[in-house]
Amino acid sequence: MQKIFIRASILSVMLILFGIVAFSLLFFQYYFSQKLALESTHNTFKLISKNITEHLKVKGQHTSKILSAKRGHEALKGPISFKVKHPALQDFVQTLQINPNLYAIYFAQQDGHFYEVVNMQNKPQLLQTYHAPAQTAWLVITIINNQQQLAFLDAQLEPLF
């Protein structure tokens, strides 16, 4: 009986040791895998954040250049009326064509009058939002004394009715 008890003791000690070693190996694998995953995620987010910051900085500089170029433009000093073809229309259209990522360009005057040109080309959501005809390439929004006018223009800047 003594022999069986010693074998069982040795076997149980070995099983316990194997269990402890296996458990510790699994624990360390989990710990280091989690640490590696967190570091990798942190580095990836850091890189993405850096890229987004640089992209926004470049776009901001680009937009700043556009605004600086348009700031002293004489056409912007003319009065805003409900006439669709403001003197600044052609310049706004050219700027929007050069920069397809821009949604619109607008300016307002101290008296509250507002003039905006929206690029509607290849933007079906905008056509649906403004209930615009399918041929609409440009939308001119004019606001004078809290009255708004929407004018839909084709690619040649001719009004659509």
C-alpha positions in Angstrom: 0.0 0.0 0.0 2.9 2.3 0.7 4.0 1.9 -2.9 0.7 2.9 -4.3 0.6 5.9 -2.1 4.1 7.1 -3.1 3.2 6.6 -6.8 0.0 8.6 -6.4 1.9 11.3 -4.5 4.5 11.6 -7.2 1.9 11.6 -9.9 -0.2 14.2 -8.2 2.9 16.4 -7.5 3.9 16.1 -11.2 0.4 16.9 -12.3 0.3 19.9 -10.0 3.7 21.1 -11.3 2.6 20.6 -15.0 -0.6 22.5 -14.2 1.3 25.4 -12.6 3.8 25.5 -15.5 1.0 25.4 -18.1 -1.0 28.0 -16.2 2.0 30.3 -15.9 2.9 29.9 -19.5 -0.7 30.7 -20.6 -0.7 33.7 -18.3 2.6 35.1 -19.6 1.5 34.5 -23.2 -1.8 36.4 -22.5 0.0 39.2 -20.7 2.6 39.8 -23.4 0.1 39.4 -26.2 -2.1 42.0 -24.6 0.8 44.3 -24.0 1.9 43.9 -27.7 -1.6 44.5 -29.0 -2.0 47.7 -26.9 1.4 49.0 -28.0 0.6 48.2 -31.6 -2.8 49.9 -31.4 -1.3 52.9 -29.7 1.4 53.3 -32.3 -1.2 52.9 -35.1 -3.5 55.5 -33.6 -0.5 57.8 -33.2 0.4 57.4 -36.8 -3.1 57.9 -38.0 -3.4 61.0 -35.8 -0.2 62.4 -37.2 -1.4 61.8 -40.8 -4.7 63.4 -40.2 -3.1 66.4 -38.6 -0.7 66.8 -41.5 -3.6 66.5 -44.0 -5.7 69.1 -42.2 -2.7 71.4 -42.0 -2.1 71.2 -45.8 -5.8 71.6 -46.5 -6.0 74.6 -44.1 -3.0 76.2 -45.8 -4.7 75.7 -49.1 -8.0 77.1 -48.0 -6.2 80.0 -46.4 -4.5 80.8 -49.7 -7.8 80.8 -51.5 -9.3 83.1 -48.9 -6.3 85.5 -49.0 -6.5 85.7 -52.8 -10.3 86.4 -52.7 -10.1 88.9 -49.8 -9.1 91.9 -51.8 -11.1 91.0 -54.9 -13.0 94.0 -56.2 -16.0 91.9 -57.3 -16.8 91.2 -53.7 -17.3 94.9 -52.9 -20.2 95.2 -55.3 -23.7 95.1 -53.9 -25.5 91.8 -53.6 -28.8 91.7 -55.4 -31.2 89.0 -56.6 -29.5 89.0 -60.0 -28.1 85.5 -60.4 -24.9 86.6 -62.1 -22.9 88.5 -59.5 -19.5 89.8 -60.7 -17.9 87.3 -58.4 -19.7 84.3 -59.8 -17.1 83.4 -62.5 -14.3 83.6 -60.0 -16.2 81.4 -57.5 -16.9 78.8 -60.1 -13.3 78.7 -61.2 -12.1 78.3 -57.6 -14.6 75.5 -57.1 -13.6 73.7 -60.3 -9.9 73.9 -59.3 -10.8 72.6 -55.8 -13.4 69.9 -56.2 -13.2 69.1 -52.4 -14.8 72.4 -51.6 -18.6 72.3 -51.2 -19.2 76.0 -51.7 -17.9 79.5 -51.5 -19.8 82.4 -50.1 -19.4 85.9 -48.8 -21.6 88.3 -46.9 -21.6 92.0 -46.4 -22.1 94.1 -43.3 -25.8 94.8 -44.2 -26.5 91.1 -43.9 -26.7 90.3 -47.6 -25.4 86.9 -48.5 -24.2 85.3 -51.7 -23.1 81.6 -52.0 -22.2 79.4 -55.0 -22.5 75.7 -54.4 -20.8 73.0 -56.6 -23.6 70.6 -57.4 -21.7 68.5 -60.0 -21.6 64.8 -59.3 -23.5 65.3 -56.0 -26.9 63.6 -56.2 -27.6 64.1 -52.5 -27.3 67.9 -53.0 -29.6 67.7 -56.0 -32.2 65.8 -53.9 -31.7 68.2 -50.9 -32.3 71.3 -52.9 -34.9 69.7 -55.2 -32.7 70.8 -58.1 -33.2 69.8 -61.8 -30.9 67.0 -63.0 -28.9 69.3 -65.2 -27.9 71.5 -62.3 -24.1 72.1 -62.1 -24.2 75.2 -59.8 -26.5 76.6 -57.2 -26.5 80.3 -56.3 -28.0 81.1 -53.0 -28.8 84.8 -52.3 -30.2 86.1 -49.1 -31.3 89.8 -48.8 -33.4 91.1 -45.9 -34.2 87.5 -44.7 -35.5 86.6 -48.2 -33.8 83.7 -49.9 -33.5 83.0 -53.6 -32.1 79.7 -55.1 -31.0 79.9 -58.7 -30.0 76.7 -60.5 -27.4 77.0 -63.2 -26.1 74.6 -65.8 -22.5 74.0 -66.6 -22.4 77.1 -68.9 -23.8 79.2 -66.0 -27.2 79.6 -67.7 -30.3 79.6 -65.4 -32.4 76.5 -65.4 -36.2 76.8 -64.8 
